[in-house]
Amino acid sequence: MDRIDLLRIFLRVAATGSFSQAADQLALPRPTVSLAVQQLEAQLGTRLLHRTTRKVALTLDGQALVDRASSLVNDMQDLEQRFRPQSHAVAGRLRIDVPSRVARLIVAPALPALLAQHPGLEVDLGSSDRAVDLVQEHIDCALRVGPLADSSLVAKALGSMALINCASPAYLARHGMPQSPAELAGHLSVRYNSPTTGRAAAWEWVEGGAGHSMALPGTVGANHVESYIACALAGLGLIQIPRYDVQGHLQSGELVEVLQAYPPPALPVHVLYLHRAHLSRRVRVFIDWMAQLLVQAGAIAPGTAGASNPP
């Protein structure tokens, strides 16, 4: 075996934590898998795995090799596919990061269909509401909602995400139904504190084609969307949230849309990826799939797509 094959086998052992599982997934005899790892360790002059009778764990050198070898093996797979244009297979490991609610409500339920279409693809699904460092965290692409910070990353616009104002029936029974922004002075909001900066977002709305904002008082804040919605369900105040995020709660009556004539400004949605001359096919396939998925789920209205550096 050449070194790329040895690395492929080692990475599968590292991912499964088992020689037997790796052998089954690679359709190889278990002794062949074990011998490949031993050969790689001999070539590198270091132990890569701690072996016990029950499990396999990475050494520090083994973890370092995983971090470097994953990109190398994926790049080799991309290179091989580039010279096989007749092949429609997409293979390799794909590391993505998307907002937590998008991951849970939209991406995860749809992954079985994507993986069935591309059996050679492996997806590491990261979900967070903070800005991630694609380079330091070895992420291939990230979905981001809202204005983008200065960055050397490439940003592909997917569309815009509509937001609504809403509150629980219990909250509205205590404080009344606001009819216009002028009545917000007598209301409370659940503050959404940025996971990155910690700053609370202002209450925003569109009126007469122009954007407006104000600081709305509140007794509780949250820096995670799940907690933000939970506070609204508990009757702690008004919130501004993407419609798809709370569609189920609206249908059940747990939340009620308010101030429909004064919606928050829609948020731009982008996919961010590293500035590369030749974007890997698996990343291109994922971006196209994600764009279509978000539209089908009603999460975004499609916009003008394109790649550009964030402003």
C-alpha positions in Angstrom: 0.0 0.0 0.0 1.1 3.6 -0.6 1.1 6.1 2.1 -2.2 7.6 1.1 -3.9 4.2 1.5 -2.2 3.7 4.9 -3.5 7.1 6.0 -7.0 6.3 4.7 -7.1 3.2 6.8 -5.6 4.9 9.9 -8.2 7.7 9.7 -11.0 5.2 9.6 -9.6 3.4 12.6 -9.3 6.7 14.4 -12.9 7.7 13.5 -14.4 4.4 14.6 -12.1 3.6 17.5 -12.0 0.0 16.4 -10.0 -2.1 14.0 -12.9 -4.4 13.4 -15.4 -1.6 12.5 -12.8 0.1 10.3 -12.2 -3.3 8.5 -16.0 -3.8 8.0 -16.5 -0.3 6.6 -13.5 -0.5 4.3 -14.3 -4.1 3.3 -10.8 -5.3 4.3 -9.6 -8.2 6.4 -9.0 -7.1 10.0 -5.3 -8.2 9.9 -4.8 -6.0 6.8 -6.1 -3.0 8.7 -3.9 -3.8 11.8 -0.9 -4.3 9.6 -1.5 -1.0 7.7 -1.5 0.9 11.0 1.7 -0.9 12.2 3.4 -0.1 8.9 2.4 3.6 9.1 3.8 3.8 12.7 7.0 2.2 11.6 7.4 4.7 8.7 6.7 7.7 11.0 8.7 6.3 13.9 6.0 6.9 16.5 3.1 5.2 18.2 -0.3 6.5 16.8 -2.7 4.4 18.8 -3.1 3.1 22.4 -4.5 -0.4 22.0 -6.4 -2.3 24.7 -8.6 -5.4 24.5 -11.7 -3.3 24.5 -10.9 -0.1 22.6 -8.4 1.9 20.6 -7.5 5.5 21.5 -5.3 8.1 19.8 -2.0 9.1 21.2 -1.0 12.8 21.0 1.0 12.1 17.8 -2.0 10.1 16.5 -4.3 13.1 17.1 -1.8 15.4 15.4 -1.7 13.1 12.4 -5.5 13.0 12.2 -5.6 16.8 12.1 -3.1 17.0 9.2 -3.9 13.8 7.3 -7.6 14.4 7.0 -7.0 17.4 4.7 -4.3 15.5 2.8 -6.5 12.5 2.1 -9.5 14.6 1.2 -7.3 16.7 -1.2 -6.1 13.5 -2.8 -9.6 12.3 -3.3 -10.6 15.6 -4.9 -7.6 15.3 -7.2 -8.5 11.7 -8.2 -12.1 12.8 -8.9 -10.9 15.8 -11.0 -9.4 13.4 -13.5 -12.5 11.2 -13.5 -15.2 13.6 -14.8 -17.5 10.8 -15.7 -17.7 9.9 -12.0 -20.6 11.5 -10.0 -19.4 10.2 -6.7 -18.6 12.6 -3.9 -16.3 11.2 -1.2 -14.3 12.4 1.7 -14.8 14.0 5.1 -16.7 17.3 5.3 -16.6 19.5 8.4 -19.4 22.0 8.5 -20.7 24.4 11.1 -24.3 25.8 11.1 -26.5 27.6 13.7 -27.8 25.2 16.3 -31.5 25.4 15.4 -30.7 25.0 11.7 -28.7 21.9 12.6 -31.4 20.4 14.7 -34.5 21.3 12.7 -33.3 21.3 9.1 -29.9 19.8 8.4 -29.8 16.7 10.6 -33.2 15.3 9.5 -32.2 15.7 5.8 -28.7 14.2 6.2 -29.8 10.6 5.5 -30.9 11.5 2.0 -27.6 13.3 1.3 -25.5 10.4 2.6 -27.6 7.9 0.7 -27.0 9.9 -2.5 -23.2 10.1 -1.7 -22.2 7.0 0.3 -18.5 7.9 0.2 -19.2 11.2 2.1 -18.6 11.6 5.8 -20.1 14.7 7.6 -18.9 16.2 10.8 -21.8 18.5 11.8 -20.8 21.3 14.1 -23.6 23.4 15.6 -23.1 26.7 17.3 -24.4 30.3 17.5 -21.0 31.8 17.7 -18.5 32.8 15.0 -16.0 29.9 14.4 -12.5 30.1 13.0 -12.6 27.9 9.9 -8.8 27.7 9.8 -8.1 26.9 13.4 -11.0 24.5 13.8 -10.4 22.8 10.4 -13.9 23.6 9.1 -14.6 23.4 5.4 -17.6 25.7 5.4 -20.0 27.5 7.8 -23.5 28.8 7.4 -24.0 32.2 8.9 -27.1 34.3 9.5 -26.9 38.1 9.8 -24.3 40.8 8.8 -20.8 39.5 8.3 -17.7 40.8 10.0 -14.6 41.7 8.1 -13.0 38.5 6.9 -10.7 37.0 4.3 -13.2 34.2 3.8 -15.3 33.8 0.7 -19.0 34.5 1.3 -21.7 33.0 -1.0 -25.1 34.6 -0.5 -27.9 32.1 -0.3 -30.8 34.4 0.4 -32.6 36.2 3.3 -34.3 34.9 6.4 -37.6 36.4 7.5 -38.0 37.3 11.2 -41.2 37.8 13.2 -42.2 39.3 16.6 -43.9 36.9 19.0 -44.8 36.2 22.6 -46.6 33.7 24.7 -50.4 34.0 25.4 -49.6 34.2 29.1 -47.3 37.2 28.5 -49.9 38.9 26.3 -52.6 38.3 28.9 -50.5 40.2 31.5 -49.2 43.0 29.3 -51.7 43.3 26.5 -51.3 43.0 22.7 -49.1 45.8 21.3 -50.6 47.4 18.2 -47.6 49.6 17.2 -44.0 50.3 18.1 -45.2 53.3 20.1 -46.7 50.9 22.6 -43.5 48.9 23.1 -42.5 51.2 26.0 -44.9 49.4 28.2 -43.5 45.9 27.3 -40.6 43.6 28.1 -38.4 41.7 25.8 -36.2 38.7 26.3 -32.7 40.1 25.4 -30.7 38.2 22.9 -27.0 38.5 23.9 -24.5 37.9 21.2 -22.6 34.6 21.9 -19.5 36.4 20.4 -19.6 39.9 21.9 -22.1 39.5 24.7 -23.9 42.6 23.6 -27.7 42.6 23.7 -29.4 43.1 20.3 -31.7 46.1 19.9 -35.4 45.7 19.1 -35.7 46.4 15.4 -38.5 46.9 12.9 -39.3 48.1 9.4 -41.8 50.9 9.0 -42.5 52.9 5.9 -39.6 51.1 4.1 -37.1 52.4 6.7 -35.4 50.5 9.5 -35.9 51.6 13.2 -34.5 50.3 16.5 -34.9 50.9 20.2 -33.6 49.5 23.5 -36.5 47.5 24.9 -36.3 46.7 28.7 -36.3 43.2 29.9 -35.5 41.1 33.0 -33.8 38.1 31.4 -31.3 37.6 28.6 -30.1 34.5 26.7 -27.1 33.9 24.4 -28.4 30.7 22.9 -31.5 30.4 20.6 -32.9 27.4 22.4 -32.9 29.3 25.7 -34.1 32.5 24.0 -37.2 30.6 22.7 -37.7 28.8 26.0 -37.8 32.2 27.9 -40.5 33.4 25.5 -42.5 30.2 26.0 -42.2 30.9 29.8 -43.9 34.3 29.3 -40.8 36.4 30.1 -41.2 38.8 27.2 -41.4 39.5 23.5 -38.8 38.0 21.1 -37.7 38.5 17.5 -36.9 35.2 15.8 -36.8 33.6 12.4 -40.3 32.3 11.5 -39.1 28.8 10.7 -37.6 28.5 14.2 -41.0 28.8 16.0 -43.4 27.6 13.3 -44.4 24.6 15.4 -45.0 26.8 18.5 -47.2 29.2 16.4 -49.3 26.4 15.0 -49.8 24.9 18.5 -50.7 28.3 20.0 -47.8 28.3 22.4 -46.6 31.5 20.8 -48.5 34.3 19.1 -47.2 36.6 16.3 -47.5 40.3 17.2 -46.9 43.6 15.4 -47.2 41.8 12.0 -47.2 45.2 10.2 -43.8 46.0 11.8 -41.5 43.0 11.2 -37.8 43.0 12.0 -35.5 43.4 8.9 -34.8 40.1 7.2 -31.3 38.7 7.8 -28.9 37.8 5.0 -27.7 34.2 4.9 -24.3 33.2 3.6 -22.1 30.2 3.4 -18.5 30.9 4.3 -15.5 28.9 3.1 -11.8 29.3 2.7 -10.4 31.2 -0.3 -9.3 28.4 -2.6 -8.7 28.5 -6.3 -10.3 25.0 -6.6 -13.1 24.4 -4.2 -13.4 20.7 -3.4 -16.3 19.0 -5.1 -17.8 17.8 -1.8 -18.0 21.4 -0.5 -19.6 22.6 -3.8 -22.1 19.8 -3.6 -22.9 20.5 0.1 -23.4 24.3 -0.6 -25.8 23.6 -3.4 -27.7 21.1 -1.3 -27.8 23.4 1.7 -29.2 26.3 -0.4 -32.0 24.1 -1.9 -32.7 22.6 1.6 -33.2 26.0 3.3 -35.6 27.2 0.6 -37.6 23.9 0.7 -37.8 24.2 4.5 -39.1 27.8 4.2 -36.1 29.1 6.2 -34.9 31.5 3.5 -36.2 33.4 0.5 -33.7 32.8 -2.3 -31.6 35.7 -3.2 -28.9 36.5 -5.7 -26.2 33.9 -5.3 -22.6 34.6 -5.7 -19.2 34.5 -4.1 -17.6 37.6 -2.7 -15.5 38.7 0.2 -17.6 39.9 3.1 -17.9 43.7 3.4 
